[in-house]
Amino acid sequence: MTPAFDLLVKQLKKLPGLGYRSAERIALHLLVEKPADTAALIESLESASRQVKRCERCGNLAEDALCHICLDPKRDASLLAVVEQVPDLLAIESSGAFKGLYHVLHGKLSPIKGIGPDQLNLASLEKRLEDEEVTELLLALSNDIEGEATCHYISETLLPDRSVSVSRIGFGLPSGGGILYADQITVKSAIDGRRSYDT
């Protein structure tokens, strides 16, 4: 193919879940089968990259200072779920099992990958625990070594002097699995089956 086509495939391949063949099919679709869709896609990407940012309170996606969940007065502000990434938040939301607020860390502790507390959205979590009336902190992080280490860090570092009950998401997920890869029924069961977290 052409250098420009190869570059497009290379960029598409960087997206999660896309291998070379899928990226190539998408590139062909955009350039050959539906070229009119290409302009609309480019415009949507440019608009989203300008307008969508992180919610100042929780780290979710937002177009204003706060996301729609943080602005919803019907949410239970005493219940706060800590998740790794925005897709985890979306998976929990789609289950309909959680009516509290969220806090997105944008990762998990991983010394091997050079991800420490300063690289995560932990300072704002600590501020929320100081400023807001949170009574239960639900640690909805993946069931792997890094997820457990992050839960332990939050429990030991941010919560020792606070009267906040800490719970851990119940898991019907395989070891090492995350919320993102579970179906809605499994996510709902995991939220409903949360258990007290003891370090």
MOTABEL-V380593 format. One record per residue. RES is the residue in one small letter. PHI is phi in radians with two decimals (999 if undefined). NEAR is the number of other ideal C-beta (glycine too) atoms within 10 Angstrom. D_LAST is the distance of its C-alpha to the last C-alpha in Angstrom with 2 decimals. Layout:
res=[RES	RES]
phi=[PHI	PHI]
near=[NEAR	NEAR]
d_last=[D_LAST	D_LAST]
This chain:
res=[m	t	p	a	f	d	l	l	v	k	q	l	k	k	l	p	g	l	g	y	r	s	a	e	r	i	a	l	h	l	l	v	e	k	p	a	d	t	a	a	l	i	e	s	l	e	s	a	s	r	q	v	k	r	c	e	r	c	g	n	l	a	e	d	a	l	c	h	i	c	l	d	p	k	r	d	a	s	l	l	a	v	v	e	q	v	p	d	l	l	a	i	e	s	s	g	a	f	k	g	l	y	h	v	l	h	g	k	l	s	p	i	k	g	i	g	p	d	q	l	n	l	a	s	l	e	k	r	l	e	d	e	e	v	t	e	l	l	l	a	l	s	n	d	i	e	g	e	a	t	c	h	y	i	s	e	t	l	l	p	d	r	s	v	s	v	s	r	i	g	f	g	l	p	s	g	g	g	i	l	y	a	d	q	i	t	v	k	s	a	i	d	g	r	r	s	y	d	t]
phi=[999	-1.58	-1.02	-1.13	-1.13	-1.06	-1.14	-1.07	-1.06	-1.05	-1.22	-1.11	-1.12	-1.29	-1.25	-1.06	1.45	-1.87	-1.64	-1.07	-1.11	-1.13	-1.09	-1.13	-1.10	-1.13	-1.05	-1.11	-1.05	-1.19	-1.58	-1.91	-1.40	-2.33	-1.07	-1.15	-1.21	-1.08	-1.09	-1.14	-1.12	-1.06	-1.09	-1.11	-1.11	-1.12	-1.11	-1.12	-1.18	-1.43	-1.70	-1.54	-2.48	-1.51	-1.05	-1.17	-1.60	-2.03	1.61	-1.23	-1.32	-2.67	-1.82	-2.06	-1.06	-2.08	-1.38	-1.13	-1.27	-1.10	-1.47	-1.38	-1.21	-1.44	-1.28	-1.44	-1.26	-1.44	-1.96	-2.19	-1.74	-1.71	-2.16	-1.32	-2.40	-1.00	-1.03	-1.17	-1.02	-1.09	-1.14	-1.17	-1.02	-1.18	-1.30	1.28	-1.58	-2.14	-2.05	-1.62	-1.83	-2.17	-2.47	-1.70	-1.38	1.10	2.46	-2.57	-1.06	-2.72	-0.99	-1.11	-1.61	1.31	-1.82	-1.91	-0.99	-1.22	-1.53	-1.86	-1.46	-1.62	-1.08	-1.25	-1.14	-1.05	-1.10	-1.11	-1.16	-1.33	-1.59	-1.84	-1.63	-1.47	-1.86	-2.37	-1.92	-1.69	-1.53	-1.80	-1.84	-1.09	-1.59	-2.40	-1.04	-1.16	-1.10	-1.14	-1.09	-1.18	-1.04	-1.07	-1.05	-1.07	-1.12	-1.43	-1.68	-1.69	-2.07	-1.04	-1.87	-1.95	-1.62	-2.11	-1.36	-1.99	-2.18	-2.06	-1.00	-1.26	-2.11	-1.96	-1.76	-1.15	-0.99	1.53	-1.47	-2.06	-1.06	-0.96	-1.65	-1.68	-1.37	-1.08	-1.15	-1.14	-1.10	-1.06	-1.09	-1.16	-1.22	-1.11	-1.65	-1.07	-2.27	-1.06	-1.77	-2.04	-1.48]
near=[11	8	7	10	14	12	11	19	20	12	11	18	16	8	10	6	5	15	9	11	10	14	18	18	14	17	22	15	13	18	15	9	9	12	10	7	11	13	10	10	12	11	10	10	10	10	10	11	9	9	10	10	13	16	23	13	21	25	22	21	15	20	13	12	11	15	24	12	17	18	13	12	5	5	15	12	14	13	18	22	24	24	29	22	18	19	15	24	25	15	22	26	14	12	20	11	16	22	11	19	22	26	25	25	23	15	16	24	23	17	9	7	11	7	17	12	15	7	15	22	15	22	11	18	21	15	11	17	18	10	9	12	8	22	13	16	27	23	21	27	25	25	18	16	14	19	22	17	15	25	24	14	17	26	18	10	11	21	18	8	6	13	7	16	14	19	18	21	30	14	18	15	18	11	9	11	16	21	26	18	13	21	12	13	11	18	26	18	18	23	22	12	12	19	10	9	18	7	12]
d_last=[55.63	56.02	53.89	52.92	51.86	49.87	48.08	47.22	45.82	43.79	42.28	41.60	39.90	37.20	36.03	33.02	34.24	37.78	39.42	42.90	44.81	43.07	43.55	47.17	47.77	46.42	48.57	51.61	51.02	50.84	53.80	56.13	55.51	54.34	55.24	55.50	51.79	51.03	52.23	50.21	47.06	47.67	48.29	45.10	43.01	44.67	44.26	40.56	39.88	41.70	40.34	36.76	34.09	30.51	29.89	29.47	26.82	24.57	25.79	27.43	31.04	33.63	37.29	37.06	34.66	32.39	31.81	33.13	29.76	29.10	32.72	32.57	32.86	32.03	28.40	25.77	24.68	21.98	19.97	18.73	17.70	16.48	18.26	19.16	22.92	25.72	26.54	23.12	24.03	27.45	26.20	24.16	27.20	29.59	27.76	28.57	25.43	23.83	25.74	23.49	23.39	21.77	20.54	21.37	19.70	22.52	20.45	17.13	16.18	18.38	19.64	22.21	23.71	23.55	21.23	19.21	17.95	21.63	22.69	20.49	21.16	18.35	20.77	22.23	18.90	18.30	21.91	21.57	18.74	21.16	24.30	23.57	22.72	19.55	18.11	15.78	14.04	14.02	12.34	15.25	14.76	16.09	14.70	15.18	13.79	14.55	13.13	9.67	10.09	11.33	8.60	6.16	9.37	10.18	7.29	7.67	11.37	12.90	11.43	11.05	14.59	15.05	15.58	14.21	12.48	10.07	10.86	10.78	14.28	15.55	17.16	20.70	20.72	21.14	18.48	18.83	20.55	20.34	21.43	24.68	26.00	25.46	28.25	28.23	27.83	24.71	23.18	24.22	22.71	19.36	19.47	20.83	18.33	15.17	12.46	9.93	6.56	3.79	0.00]
